[in-house]
């Protein structure tokens, strides 16, 4: 199921659009939506890559 992580890319791209217009128009609503979309994209990307929960790769 590692290919499911690519579902997060369109969500992040939409977040970039909102971030761009939020920075141009200096709109708090657009910036808030951009942050929320990035958080959603991250919450999709992390569990579907198989790296959740955080596990150390080398012994301490």
C-alpha distance matrix in Angstrom:
0.0 3.8 5.4 5.7 8.1 10.4 11.4 13.5 15.5 17.7 18.4 19.5 21.6 23.3 24.0 25.6 27.8 29.0 29.6 31.7 33.8 34.1 35.5 37.8 39.2 39.0 37.5 36.3 34.3 32.3 31.6 30.5 28.1 26.7 26.2 24.6 22.2 21.3 20.8 18.4 16.5 16.4 15.4 12.3 11.5 12.2 10.2 6.8 7.8 8.4 12.1 13.3 16.0 18.0 18.7 21.3 20.5 24.1 26.6 29.3
3.8 0.0 3.8 5.4 6.0 8.4 10.4 11.8 13.4 16.2 17.0 17.4 19.5 21.7 22.1 23.3 25.8 27.1 27.4 29.3 31.8 32.1 33.2 35.5 37.1 36.9 35.8 34.6 32.9 30.7 29.8 29.0 26.8 25.0 24.4 23.2 20.7 19.3 19.2 17.3 14.8 14.4 14.2 11.3 9.4 10.3 9.4 5.9 5.2 7.1 10.2 12.2 15.1 16.4 17.2 19.3 18.3 21.9 24.8 27.4
5.4 3.8 0.0 3.8 5.4 6.0 8.2 10.4 11.4 13.7 15.2 16.0 17.4 19.6 20.7 21.8 23.8 25.5 26.1 27.7 30.0 30.7 32.0 34.0 35.6 35.7 34.6 33.7 31.9 29.4 28.9 28.4 25.8 24.0 24.0 22.8 19.9 18.9 19.3 17.1 14.3 14.9 15.0 11.6 10.1 12.1 11.7 7.9 8.1 10.6 13.5 15.3 18.3 19.6 20.7 22.7 21.7 25.3 28.3 30.8
5.7 5.4 3.8 0.0 3.8 5.3 5.7 8.2 10.2 12.1 12.9 14.2 16.1 17.7 18.6 20.3 22.3 23.5 24.3 26.3 28.3 28.8 30.3 32.5 33.7 33.8 32.3 31.2 29.2 27.0 26.6 25.7 23.1 21.6 21.5 19.9 17.1 16.6 16.6 14.0 11.7 12.6 12.1 8.5 8.1 10.4 9.5 6.0 7.8 10.4 13.1 14.0 16.9 18.7 20.4 22.9 22.4 26.2 28.9 31.2
8.1 6.0 5.4 3.8 0.0 3.8 5.3 5.9 7.9 10.7 11.1 11.6 13.8 15.8 16.2 17.6 20.1 21.2 21.6 23.7 25.9 26.2 27.5 29.8 31.3 31.1 29.9 28.8 27.1 24.8 24.0 23.3 21.0 19.1 18.8 17.7 14.9 13.7 13.9 12.0 9.1 9.5 9.9 6.6 4.9 7.7 8.1 5.2 6.0 9.4 11.2 12.3 15.3 16.5 18.5 20.7 20.4 24.1 27.0 29.0
10.4 8.4 6.0 5.3 3.8 0.0 3.8 5.2 5.4 8.0 9.5 10.1 11.4 13.7 14.8 15.8 17.8 19.5 20.2 21.7 24.0 24.8 26.1 28.0 29.6 29.8 28.7 28.1 26.3 23.7 23.2 23.0 20.4 18.3 18.7 17.9 14.6 13.7 14.9 12.8 9.5 11.0 12.1 8.8 7.4 10.9 11.8 8.9 9.5 13.0 14.7 16.0 19.0 20.0 21.9 23.9 23.3 27.0 30.0 32.0
11.4 10.4 8.2 5.7 5.3 3.8 0.0 3.8 5.6 6.5 7.4 9.3 10.8 12.1 13.4 15.2 16.8 18.1 19.3 21.1 22.9 23.6 25.3 27.2 28.3 28.6 27.1 26.4 24.2 21.8 21.7 21.1 18.2 16.8 17.4 15.9 12.6 12.6 13.5 10.7 8.2 10.6 10.9 7.4 7.8 11.4 11.8 9.4 11.2 14.4 16.2 16.6 19.4 20.9 23.2 25.6 25.5 29.3 32.1 33.9
13.5 11.8 10.4 8.2 5.9 5.2 3.8 0.0 3.8 5.8 5.2 6.2 8.6 10.1 10.5 12.4 14.5 15.5 16.2 18.4 20.3 20.6 22.2 24.4 25.6 25.6 24.2 23.3 21.5 19.1 18.5 18.0 15.4 13.6 13.9 12.7 9.5 9.0 10.1 7.8 4.7 7.2 8.4 5.7 5.8 9.6 11.0 9.6 10.9 14.3 15.1 15.4 18.0 19.1 21.8 24.0 24.2 27.8 30.7 32.1
15.5 13.4 11.4 10.2 7.9 5.4 5.6 3.8 0.0 3.8 5.4 5.1 6.1 8.6 9.6 10.4 12.5 14.3 14.9 16.4 18.6 19.5 20.8 22.6 24.2 24.6 23.6 23.2 21.6 18.7 18.3 18.5 15.9 13.5 14.5 14.2 10.6 9.8 12.1 10.5 7.1 9.6 11.7 9.4 8.5 12.2 14.2 12.5 13.0 16.6 17.4 18.2 20.9 21.5 24.0 25.8 25.6 29.1 32.2 33.6
17.7 16.2 13.7 12.1 10.7 8.0 6.5 5.8 3.8 0.0 3.8 5.4 4.9 6.2 8.5 9.7 10.6 12.5 14.0 15.2 16.9 18.1 19.8 21.3 22.5 23.3 22.0 22.0 19.9 17.0 17.3 17.6 14.5 12.6 14.4 13.7 9.9 10.5 13.0 11.0 8.4 11.8 13.4 11.2 11.4 15.2 16.7 15.1 16.2 19.7 20.7 21.2 23.7 24.6 27.3 29.3 29.3 32.8 35.8 37.2
18.4 17.0 15.2 12.9 11.1 9.5 7.4 5.2 5.4 3.8 0.0 3.8 5.4 5.2 6.3 8.8 10.0 10.7 12.3 14.3 15.7 16.2 18.3 20.2 21.0 21.3 19.7 19.2 17.0 14.4 14.6 14.3 11.2 9.7 11.1 10.0 6.3 7.4 9.6 7.5 5.7 9.4 10.8 9.3 10.4 13.8 15.4 14.5 16.1 19.3 19.8 19.7 22.0 23.0 26.0 28.2 28.6 32.2 34.9 36.0
19.5 17.4 16.0 14.2 11.6 10.1 9.3 6.2 5.1 5.4 3.8 0.0 3.8 5.4 4.8 6.2 8.8 9.8 10.1 12.2 14.4 14.8 16.1 18.3 19.7 19.7 18.7 18.2 16.8 13.9 13.2 13.6 11.2 8.5 9.7 9.9 6.4 5.6 8.8 8.2 5.6 8.4 11.0 10.2 10.1 13.2 15.7 15.1 15.8 19.2 19.1 19.4 21.6 21.9 24.9 26.6 27.1 30.4 33.3 34.2
21.6 19.5 17.4 16.1 13.8 11.4 10.8 8.6 6.1 4.9 5.4 3.8 0.0 3.8 5.2 5.0 6.5 8.8 9.7 10.6 12.7 14.0 15.3 16.8 18.4 19.1 18.4 18.7 17.2 13.8 13.8 15.0 12.4 9.7 11.9 12.5 8.9 8.9 12.4 11.7 9.3 12.2 14.7 13.6 13.3 16.7 19.0 18.0 18.6 22.1 22.3 22.8 25.2 25.5 28.3 29.8 30.0 33.3 36.3 37.3
23.3 21.7 19.6 17.7 15.8 13.7 12.1 10.1 8.6 6.2 5.2 5.4 3.8 0.0 3.8 5.3 5.1 6.4 8.6 9.9 10.9 12.1 14.2 15.6 16.5 17.3 16.0 16.3 14.3 11.1 11.9 12.7 9.6 7.8 10.7 10.7 7.4 8.9 12.1 11.1 9.9 13.2 15.1 14.3 15.0 18.2 20.2 19.5 20.7 24.1 24.2 24.3 26.4 27.0 30.1 31.9 32.4 35.8 38.6 39.5
24.0 22.1 20.7 18.6 16.2 14.8 13.4 10.5 9.6 8.5 6.3 4.8 5.2 3.8 0.0 3.8 5.4 5.1 6.0 8.5 10.0 10.2 12.1 14.2 15.1 15.2 14.0 13.7 12.2 9.1 8.9 9.8 7.3 4.4 7.1 7.9 5.1 5.9 9.4 9.5 8.7 11.3 13.6 13.7 14.3 17.0 19.4 19.3 20.3 23.4 23.1 22.9 24.7 25.1 28.3 30.0 30.8 34.0 36.7 37.2
25.6 23.3 21.8 20.3 17.6 15.8 15.2 12.4 10.4 9.7 8.8 6.2 5.0 5.3 3.8 0.0 3.8 5.4 4.9 6.0 8.6 9.5 10.4 12.3 14.1 14.4 14.1 14.6 13.9 10.3 9.8 11.8 10.1 6.7 9.3 11.2 8.8 8.4 12.1 12.8 11.2 13.4 16.3 16.2 16.0 18.7 21.5 21.2 21.6 25.0 24.4 24.7 26.7 26.5 29.6 30.8 31.3 34.4 37.3 37.7
27.8 25.8 23.8 22.3 20.1 17.8 16.8 14.5 12.5 10.6 10.0 8.8 6.5 5.1 5.4 3.8 0.0 3.8 5.4 5.1 6.3 8.4 10.0 10.8 12.2 13.4 12.9 14.1 12.9 9.2 10.0 12.3 10.2 7.8 11.3 12.7 10.3 11.2 14.7 14.9 13.8 16.4 18.9 18.6 18.9 21.8 24.3 23.8 24.5 27.9 27.7 27.8 29.8 30.0 33.1 34.5 35.0 38.1 40.9 41.5
29.0 27.1 25.5 23.5 21.2 19.5 18.1 15.5 14.3 12.5 10.7 9.8 8.8 6.4 5.1 5.4 3.8 0.0 3.8 5.4 5.3 5.8 8.4 9.9 10.3 11.0 9.7 10.5 9.2 5.4 6.6 8.8 6.8 5.2 8.9 10.2 8.8 10.3 13.3 13.8 13.7 16.1 18.2 18.6 19.4 21.9 24.3 24.4 25.4 28.5 28.0 27.7 29.4 29.7 33.0 34.6 35.5 38.5 41.2 41.4
29.6 27.4 26.1 24.3 21.6 20.2 19.3 16.2 14.9 14.0 12.3 10.1 9.7 8.6 6.0 4.9 5.4 3.8 0.0 3.8 5.6 5.0 6.1 8.6 9.9 9.7 9.5 10.0 10.0 6.5 5.6 8.6 8.1 5.2 7.9 10.5 9.7 9.8 12.9 14.4 14.0 15.6 18.3 19.1 19.3 21.5 24.3 24.6 25.1 28.2 27.3 27.1 28.7 28.4 31.7 32.9 33.8 36.7 39.3 39.4
31.7 29.3 27.7 26.3 23.7 21.7 21.1 18.4 16.4 15.2 14.3 12.2 10.6 9.9 8.5 6.0 5.1 5.4 3.8 0.0 3.8 5.4 5.3 6.3 8.7 9.6 10.3 12.0 12.3 8.7 8.6 12.0 11.4 8.9 11.7 14.3 13.0 13.1 16.5 17.7 16.8 18.7 21.5 21.9 21.8 24.3 27.2 27.1 27.4 30.7 29.9 30.1 31.8 31.4 34.5 35.5 36.2 38.9 41.7 41.9
33.8 31.8 30.0 28.3 25.9 24.0 22.9 20.3 18.6 16.9 15.7 14.4 12.7 10.9 10.0 8.6 6.3 5.3 5.6 3.8 0.0 3.8 5.4 5.0 5.9 7.8 7.9 10.4 10.3 7.0 8.3 11.6 10.9 9.6 12.8 14.8 14.0 14.9 18.0 18.9 18.7 20.8 23.2 23.7 24.1 26.6 29.3 29.3 30.0 33.2 32.5 32.4 34.0 33.9 37.2 38.4 39.3 42.1 44.8 44.9
34.1 32.1 30.7 28.8 26.2 24.8 23.6 20.6 19.5 18.1 16.2 14.8 14.0 12.1 10.2 9.5 8.4 5.8 5.0 5.4 3.8 0.0 3.8 5.5 5.3 5.2 4.9 6.8 7.5 4.7 5.1 8.6 9.0 8.1 10.6 12.9 13.0 13.9 16.5 17.9 18.2 19.9 22.2 23.2 23.8 25.9 28.6 29.1 29.8 32.8 31.8 31.3 32.7 32.5 35.9 37.2 38.3 41.1 43.5 43.3
35.5 33.2 32.0 30.3 27.5 26.1 25.3 22.2 20.8 19.8 18.3 16.1 15.3 14.2 12.1 10.4 10.0 8.4 6.1 5.3 5.4 3.8 0.0 3.8 5.7 4.9 7.0 8.9 10.7 8.3 7.3 11.1 12.1 10.3 12.2 15.2 15.3 15.3 18.0 19.9 19.8 21.1 23.7 24.9 25.0 26.9 29.9 30.4 30.7 33.7 32.4 32.3 33.5 33.0 36.2 37.1 38.1 40.6 43.1 42.8
37.8 35.5 34.0 32.5 29.8 28.0 27.2 24.4 22.6 21.3 20.2 18.3 16.8 15.6 14.2 12.3 10.8 9.9 8.6 6.3 5.0 5.5 3.8 0.0 3.8 5.5 8.0 11.0 12.4 10.0 10.3 14.0 14.5 13.1 15.5 18.2 18.0 18.3 21.2 22.8 22.5 24.2 26.8 27.6 27.7 29.9 32.9 33.1 33.4 36.6 35.5 35.5 36.9 36.4 39.6 40.5 41.4 43.9 46.5 46.3
39.2 37.1 35.6 33.7 31.3 29.6 28.3 25.6 24.2 22.5 21.0 19.7 18.4 16.5 15.1 14.1 12.2 10.3 9.9 8.7 5.9 5.3 5.7 3.8 0.0 3.8 5.3 8.9 10.2 8.7 9.8 13.0 13.7 13.3 15.8 18.0 18.2 19.2 21.7 23.1 23.4 25.2 27.5 28.4 29.0 31.2 33.9 34.3 35.0 38.0 37.0 36.6 38.0 37.7 41.1 42.2 43.3 45.9 48.4 48.1
39.0 36.9 35.7 33.8 31.1 29.8 28.6 25.6 24.6 23.3 21.3 19.7 19.1 17.3 15.2 14.4 13.4 11.0 9.7 9.6 7.8 5.2 4.9 5.5 3.8 0.0 3.8 6.5 9.0 8.2 8.1 11.2 12.9 12.5 14.2 16.7 17.6 18.2 20.3 22.2 22.8 24.1 26.3 27.8 28.3 30.1 32.8 33.7 34.3 37.1 35.8 35.2 36.2 35.9 39.2 40.3 41.6 44.1 46.4 45.9
37.5 35.8 34.6 32.3 29.9 28.7 27.1 24.2 23.6 22.0 19.7 18.7 18.4 16.0 14.0 14.1 12.9 9.7 9.5 10.3 7.9 4.9 7.0 8.0 5.3 3.8 0.0 3.8 5.5 5.5 6.4 8.7 10.2 10.9 12.6 14.5 15.6 16.9 18.7 20.2 21.3 22.9 24.6 26.0 27.1 28.9 31.3 32.2 33.2 35.9 34.8 33.9 35.0 34.9 38.5 39.9 41.4 44.0 46.2 45.8
36.3 34.6 33.7 31.2 28.8 28.1 26.4 23.3 23.2 22.0 19.2 18.2 18.7 16.3 13.7 14.6 14.1 10.5 10.0 12.0 10.4 6.8 8.9 11.0 8.9 6.5 3.8 0.0 3.8 5.5 5.1 6.0 8.6 9.8 10.6 12.2 14.2 15.4 16.5 18.3 19.9 21.1 22.5 24.3 25.6 27.0 29.3 30.6 31.7 34.1 32.8 31.7 32.5 32.5 36.1 37.6 39.4 42.0 44.0 43.4
34.3 32.9 31.9 29.2 27.1 26.3 24.2 21.5 21.6 19.9 17.0 16.8 17.2 14.3 12.2 13.9 12.9 9.2 10.0 12.3 10.3 7.5 10.7 12.4 10.2 9.0 5.5 3.8 0.0 3.8 5.5 5.1 6.2 8.6 10.0 10.5 12.2 14.3 15.4 16.4 18.2 19.9 21.0 22.5 24.2 25.8 27.8 28.9 30.4 32.9 32.0 30.7 31.6 32.1 35.8 37.6 39.3 42.1 44.2 43.9
32.3 30.7 29.4 27.0 24.8 23.7 21.8 19.1 18.7 17.0 14.4 13.9 13.8 11.1 9.1 10.3 9.2 5.4 6.5 8.7 7.0 4.7 8.3 10.0 8.7 8.2 5.5 5.5 3.8 0.0 3.8 5.4 5.1 6.1 8.7 9.8 10.4 12.3 14.2 15.2 16.3 18.3 19.8 20.9 22.2 24.3 26.5 27.2 28.4 31.2 30.4 29.5 30.8 31.1 34.7 36.3 37.7 40.7 43.0 42.9
31.6 29.8 28.9 26.6 24.0 23.2 21.7 18.5 18.3 17.3 14.6 13.2 13.8 11.9 8.9 9.8 10.0 6.6 5.6 8.6 8.3 5.1 7.3 10.3 9.8 8.1 6.4 5.1 5.5 3.8 0.0 3.8 5.4 5.0 6.2 8.6 9.8 10.6 12.4 14.2 15.2 16.5 18.3 20.0 20.9 22.5 25.0 26.0 27.0 29.6 28.4 27.5 28.6 28.6 32.1 33.6 35.1 37.8 40.0 39.8
30.5 29.0 28.4 25.7 23.3 23.0 21.1 18.0 18.5 17.6 14.3 13.6 15.0 12.7 9.8 11.8 12.3 8.8 8.6 12.0 11.6 8.6 11.1 14.0 13.0 11.2 8.7 6.0 5.1 5.4 3.8 0.0 3.8 5.4 5.2 6.2 8.6 10.0 10.6 12.3 14.2 15.4 16.5 18.5 19.9 21.2 23.4 24.7 26.0 28.3 27.2 25.9 26.7 27.1 30.7 32.5 34.3 37.1 39.1 38.8
28.1 26.8 25.8 23.1 21.0 20.4 18.2 15.4 15.9 14.5 11.2 11.2 12.4 9.6 7.3 10.1 10.2 6.8 8.1 11.4 10.9 9.0 12.1 14.5 13.7 12.9 10.2 8.6 6.2 5.1 5.4 3.8 0.0 3.8 5.5 5.0 6.1 8.6 9.8 10.4 12.1 14.1 15.1 16.4 18.1 20.0 21.9 22.8 24.4 26.9 26.2 25.0 26.3 26.9 30.5 32.5 34.1 37.1 39.3 39.4
26.7 25.0 24.0 21.6 19.1 18.3 16.8 13.6 13.5 12.6 9.7 8.5 9.7 7.8 4.4 6.7 7.8 5.2 5.2 8.9 9.6 8.1 10.3 13.1 13.3 12.5 10.9 9.8 8.6 6.1 5.0 5.4 3.8 0.0 3.8 5.4 5.1 6.2 8.6 9.8 10.4 12.3 14.1 15.3 16.3 18.3 20.7 21.4 22.4 25.2 24.4 23.7 25.1 25.3 28.8 30.5 31.8 34.8 37.2 37.3
26.2 24.4 24.0 21.5 18.8 18.7 17.4 13.9 14.5 14.4 11.1 9.7 11.9 10.7 7.1 9.3 11.3 8.9 7.9 11.7 12.8 10.6 12.2 15.5 15.8 14.2 12.6 10.6 10.0 8.7 6.2 5.2 5.5 3.8 0.0 3.8 5.5 5.1 6.2 8.7 9.8 10.5 12.3 14.3 15.2 16.4 18.9 20.2 21.2 23.6 22.3 21.3 22.4 22.5 26.1 27.8 29.3 32.2 34.4 34.3
24.6 23.2 22.8 19.9 17.7 17.9 15.9 12.7 14.2 13.7 10.0 9.9 12.5 10.7 7.9 11.2 12.7 10.2 10.5 14.3 14.8 12.9 15.2 18.2 18.0 16.7 14.5 12.2 10.5 9.8 8.6 6.2 5.0 5.4 3.8 0.0 3.8 5.5 5.1 6.2 8.6 9.8 10.5 12.4 14.2 15.5 17.3 18.7 20.3 22.5 21.6 20.2 21.3 22.0 25.7 27.9 29.5 32.7 34.7 34.8
22.2 20.7 19.9 17.1 14.9 14.6 12.6 9.5 10.6 9.9 6.3 6.4 8.9 7.4 5.1 8.8 10.3 8.8 9.7 13.0 14.0 13.0 15.3 18.0 18.2 17.6 15.6 14.2 12.2 10.4 9.8 8.6 6.1 5.1 5.5 3.8 0.0 3.8 5.4 5.0 6.1 8.5 9.7 10.5 12.1 14.3 16.2 16.8 18.4 21.0 20.6 19.7 21.3 22.1 25.6 27.7 28.9 32.2 34.6 35.1
21.3 19.3 18.9 16.6 13.7 13.7 12.6 9.0 9.8 10.5 7.4 5.6 8.9 8.9 5.9 8.4 11.2 10.3 9.8 13.1 14.9 13.9 15.3 18.3 19.2 18.2 16.9 15.4 14.3 12.3 10.6 10.0 8.6 6.2 5.1 5.5 3.8 0.0 3.8 5.4 5.0 6.1 8.5 9.8 10.3 12.1 14.7 15.5 16.4 19.1 18.2 17.6 19.2 19.5 22.8 24.7 25.8 29.0 31.4 31.9
20.8 19.2 19.3 16.6 13.9 14.9 13.5 10.1 12.1 13.0 9.6 8.8 12.4 12.1 9.4 12.1 14.7 13.3 12.9 16.5 18.0 16.5 18.0 21.2 21.7 20.3 18.7 16.5 15.4 14.2 12.4 10.6 9.8 8.6 6.2 5.1 5.4 3.8 0.0 3.8 5.4 5.1 6.1 8.6 9.8 10.6 12.8 14.4 15.7 17.7 16.7 15.4 16.6 17.2 20.8 22.9 24.5 27.7 29.8 30.1
18.4 17.3 17.1 14.0 12.0 12.8 10.7 7.8 10.5 11.0 7.5 8.2 11.7 11.1 9.5 12.8 14.9 13.8 14.4 17.7 18.9 17.9 19.9 22.8 23.1 22.2 20.2 18.3 16.4 15.2 14.2 12.3 10.4 9.8 8.7 6.2 5.0 5.4 3.8 0.0 3.8 5.4 5.0 6.2 8.6 10.2 11.6 12.6 14.6 16.8 16.5 15.2 16.8 18.1 21.5 24.1 25.5 28.9 31.0 31.7
16.5 14.8 14.3 11.7 9.1 9.5 8.2 4.7 7.1 8.4 5.7 5.6 9.3 9.9 8.7 11.2 13.8 13.7 14.0 16.8 18.7 18.2 19.8 22.5 23.4 22.8 21.3 19.9 18.2 16.3 15.2 14.2 12.1 10.4 9.8 8.6 6.1 5.0 5.4 3.8 0.0 3.8 5.4 5.1 6.1 8.7 10.7 10.9 12.3 15.1 15.0 14.5 16.6 17.5 20.7 22.9 23.8 27.3 29.8 30.8
16.4 14.4 14.9 12.6 9.5 11.0 10.6 7.2 9.6 11.8 9.4 8.4 12.2 13.2 11.3 13.4 16.4 16.1 15.6 18.7 20.8 19.9 21.1 24.2 25.2 24.1 22.9 21.1 19.9 18.3 16.5 15.4 14.1 12.3 10.5 9.8 8.5 6.1 5.1 5.4 3.8 0.0 3.8 5.3 5.0 6.0 8.8 10.0 10.7 13.1 12.2 11.6 13.4 14.0 17.3 19.4 20.5 23.9 26.3 27.1
15.4 14.2 15.0 12.1 9.9 12.1 10.9 8.4 11.7 13.4 10.8 11.0 14.7 15.1 13.6 16.3 18.9 18.2 18.3 21.5 23.2 22.2 23.7 26.8 27.5 26.3 24.6 22.5 21.0 19.8 18.3 16.5 15.1 14.1 12.3 10.5 9.7 8.5 6.1 5.0 5.4 3.8 0.0 3.8 5.6 5.7 6.9 8.8 10.6 12.2 11.8 10.2 11.8 13.3 16.7 19.5 20.9 24.4 26.4 27.3
12.3 11.3 11.6 8.5 6.6 8.8 7.4 5.7 9.4 11.2 9.3 10.2 13.6 14.3 13.7 16.2 18.6 18.6 19.1 21.9 23.7 23.2 24.9 27.6 28.4 27.8 26.0 24.3 22.5 20.9 20.0 18.5 16.4 15.3 14.3 12.4 10.5 9.8 8.6 6.2 5.1 5.3 3.8 0.0 3.8 5.8 6.2 6.5 8.9 11.1 11.7 10.9 13.2 14.9 17.9 20.7 21.5 25.2 27.5 28.9
11.5 9.4 10.1 8.1 4.9 7.4 7.8 5.8 8.5 11.4 10.4 10.1 13.3 15.0 14.3 16.0 18.9 19.4 19.3 21.8 24.1 23.8 25.0 27.7 29.0 28.3 27.1 25.6 24.2 22.2 20.9 19.9 18.1 16.3 15.2 14.2 12.1 10.3 9.8 8.6 6.1 5.0 5.6 3.8 0.0 3.8 5.9 5.5 6.2 9.2 9.4 9.7 12.4 13.4 16.0 18.3 18.7 22.4 25.1 26.5
12.2 10.3 12.1 10.4 7.7 10.9 11.4 9.6 12.2 15.2 13.8 13.2 16.7 18.2 17.0 18.7 21.8 21.9 21.5 24.3 26.6 25.9 26.9 29.9 31.2 30.1 28.9 27.0 25.8 24.3 22.5 21.2 20.0 18.3 16.4 15.5 14.3 12.1 10.6 10.2 8.7 6.0 5.7 5.8 3.8 0.0 3.8 5.6 5.6 7.2 6.4 6.2 8.7 9.6 12.4 14.9 15.7 19.4 21.8 23.1
10.2 9.4 11.7 9.5 8.1 11.8 11.8 11.0 14.2 16.7 15.4 15.7 19.0 20.2 19.4 21.5 24.3 24.3 24.3 27.2 29.3 28.6 29.9 32.9 33.9 32.8 31.3 29.3 27.8 26.5 25.0 23.4 21.9 20.7 18.9 17.3 16.2 14.7 12.8 11.6 10.7 8.8 6.9 6.2 5.9 3.8 0.0 3.8 5.6 5.8 6.4 5.1 7.8 10.1 12.5 15.6 16.5 20.2 22.3 23.9
6.8 5.9 7.9 6.0 5.2 8.9 9.4 9.6 12.5 15.1 14.5 15.1 18.0 19.5 19.3 21.2 23.8 24.4 24.6 27.1 29.3 29.1 30.4 33.1 34.3 33.7 32.2 30.6 28.9 27.2 26.0 24.7 22.8 21.4 20.2 18.7 16.8 15.5 14.4 12.6 10.9 10.0 8.8 6.5 5.5 5.6 3.8 0.0 3.8 5.4 7.7 8.0 10.9 12.9 14.7 17.6 17.7 21.5 23.9 26.0
7.8 5.2 8.1 7.8 6.0 9.5 11.2 10.9 13.0 16.2 16.1 15.8 18.6 20.7 20.3 21.6 24.5 25.4 25.1 27.4 30.0 29.8 30.7 33.4 35.0 34.3 33.2 31.7 30.4 28.4 27.0 26.0 24.4 22.4 21.2 20.3 18.4 16.4 15.7 14.6 12.3 10.7 10.6 8.9 6.2 5.6 5.6 3.8 0.0 3.8 5.5 7.6 10.6 11.6 12.8 15.1 14.7 18.5 21.2 23.4
8.4 7.1 10.6 10.4 9.4 13.0 14.4 14.3 16.6 19.7 19.3 19.2 22.1 24.1 23.4 25.0 27.9 28.5 28.2 30.7 33.2 32.8 33.7 36.6 38.0 37.1 35.9 34.1 32.9 31.2 29.6 28.3 26.9 25.2 23.6 22.5 21.0 19.1 17.7 16.8 15.1 13.1 12.2 11.1 9.2 7.2 5.8 5.4 3.8 0.0 3.8 5.7 8.3 9.7 10.4 13.1 12.8 16.6 18.9 21.3
12.1 10.2 13.5 13.1 11.2 14.7 16.2 15.1 17.4 20.7 19.8 19.1 22.3 24.2 23.1 24.4 27.7 28.0 27.3 29.9 32.5 31.8 32.4 35.5 37.0 35.8 34.8 32.8 32.0 30.4 28.4 27.2 26.2 24.4 22.3 21.6 20.6 18.2 16.7 16.5 15.0 12.2 11.8 11.7 9.4 6.4 6.4 7.7 5.5 3.8 0.0 3.8 6.1 6.3 7.3 9.9 10.2 13.9 16.3 18.2
13.3 12.2 15.3 14.0 12.3 16.0 16.6 15.4 18.2 21.2 19.7 19.4 22.8 24.3 22.9 24.7 27.8 27.7 27.1 30.1 32.4 31.3 32.3 35.5 36.6 35.2 33.9 31.7 30.7 29.5 27.5 25.9 25.0 23.7 21.3 20.2 19.7 17.6 15.4 15.2 14.5 11.6 10.2 10.9 9.7 6.2 5.1 8.0 7.6 5.7 3.8 0.0 3.0 5.2 7.5 10.9 12.3 15.8 17.5 19.0
16.0 15.1 18.3 16.9 15.3 19.0 19.4 18.0 20.9 23.7 22.0 21.6 25.2 26.4 24.7 26.7 29.8 29.4 28.7 31.8 34.0 32.7 33.5 36.9 38.0 36.2 35.0 32.5 31.6 30.8 28.6 26.7 26.3 25.1 22.4 21.3 21.3 19.2 16.6 16.8 16.6 13.4 11.8 13.2 12.4 8.7 7.8 10.9 10.6 8.3 6.1 3.0 0.0 3.8 6.1 9.8 12.0 15.1 16.2 17.4
18.0 16.4 19.6 18.7 16.5 20.0 20.9 19.1 21.5 24.6 23.0 21.9 25.5 27.0 25.1 26.5 30.0 29.7 28.4 31.4 33.9 32.5 33.0 36.4 37.7 35.9 34.9 32.5 32.1 31.1 28.6 27.1 26.9 25.3 22.5 22.0 22.1 19.5 17.2 18.1 17.5 14.0 13.3 14.9 13.4 9.6 10.1 12.9 11.6 9.7 6.3 5.2 3.8 0.0 3.8 6.7 9.3 12.2 13.5 14.4
18.7 17.2 20.7 20.4 18.5 21.9 23.2 21.8 24.0 27.3 26.0 24.9 28.3 30.1 28.3 29.6 33.1 33.0 31.7 34.5 37.2 35.9 36.2 39.6 41.1 39.2 38.5 36.1 35.8 34.7 32.1 30.7 30.5 28.8 26.1 25.7 25.6 22.8 20.8 21.5 20.7 17.3 16.7 17.9 16.0 12.4 12.5 14.7 12.8 10.4 7.3 7.5 6.1 3.8 0.0 3.8 6.3 9.0 10.1 11.6
21.3 19.3 22.7 22.9 20.7 23.9 25.6 24.0 25.8 29.3 28.2 26.6 29.8 31.9 30.0 30.8 34.5 34.6 32.9 35.5 38.4 37.2 37.1 40.5 42.2 40.3 39.9 37.6 37.6 36.3 33.6 32.5 32.5 30.5 27.8 27.9 27.7 24.7 22.9 24.1 22.9 19.4 19.5 20.7 18.3 14.9 15.6 17.6 15.1 13.1 9.9 10.9 9.8 6.7 3.8 0.0 3.8 5.6 7.0 8.4
20.5 18.3 21.7 22.4 20.4 23.3 25.5 24.2 25.6 29.3 28.6 27.1 30.0 32.4 30.8 31.3 35.0 35.5 33.8 36.2 39.3 38.3 38.1 41.4 43.3 41.6 41.4 39.4 39.3 37.7 35.1 34.3 34.1 31.8 29.3 29.5 28.9 25.8 24.5 25.5 23.8 20.5 20.9 21.5 18.7 15.7 16.5 17.7 14.7 12.8 10.2 12.3 12.0 9.3 6.3 3.8 0.0 3.8 6.8 9.4
24.1 21.9 25.3 26.2 24.1 27.0 29.3 27.8 29.1 32.8 32.2 30.4 33.3 35.8 34.0 34.4 38.1 38.5 36.7 38.9 42.1 41.1 40.6 43.9 45.9 44.1 44.0 42.0 42.1 40.7 37.8 37.1 37.1 34.8 32.2 32.7 32.2 29.0 27.7 28.9 27.3 23.9 24.4 25.2 22.4 19.4 20.2 21.5 18.5 16.6 13.9 15.8 15.1 12.2 9.0 5.6 3.8 0.0 3.8 6.5
26.6 24.8 28.3 28.9 27.0 30.0 32.1 30.7 32.2 35.8 34.9 33.3 36.3 38.6 36.7 37.3 40.9 41.2 39.3 41.7 44.8 43.5 43.1 46.5 48.4 46.4 46.2 44.0 44.2 43.0 40.0 39.1 39.3 37.2 34.4 34.7 34.6 31.4 29.8 31.0 29.8 26.3 26.4 27.5 25.1 21.8 22.3 23.9 21.2 18.9 16.3 17.5 16.2 13.5 10.1 7.0 6.8 3.8 0.0 3.8
29.3 27.4 30.8 31.2 29.0 32.0 33.9 32.1 33.6 37.2 36.0 34.2 37.3 39.5 37.2 37.7 41.5 41.4 39.4 41.9 44.9 43.3 42.8 46.3 48.1 45.9 45.8 43.4 43.9 42.9 39.8 38.8 39.4 37.3 34.3 34.8 35.1 31.9 30.1 31.7 30.8 27.1 27.3 28.9 26.5 23.1 23.9 26.0 23.4 21.3 18.2 19.0 17.4 14.4 11.6 8.4 9.4 6.5 3.8 0.0
